[in-house]
């Protein structure tokens, strides 16, 4: 579970000074309840790690949670908080 959290944090990292918004990859995130979010297109390795960990988690028989509806973001935005960029969802 910690590896999944690390992959999510890495996938959200972005460059707030980029000429083009990097937060354009819409992915399902969360192990139990898969809501969608936007991640950085420059972080494909971390996005792949998230998918691989989720597959392993499901193959191990984990899950079965009852999930409520998710609010669907319309886009992502690279937000600079203290100079560090992180993709945030826009609703």
Secondary structure, 3 states (H helix, E strand, C coil): CHHHHHHHHHHHEECCCCCCCCCCEEEEECCCCCEEEEECCCCHHHHHHHHHHHHHHHHCCCCCCCCCCCCCCCEEEEEEECCEEEEEEEC
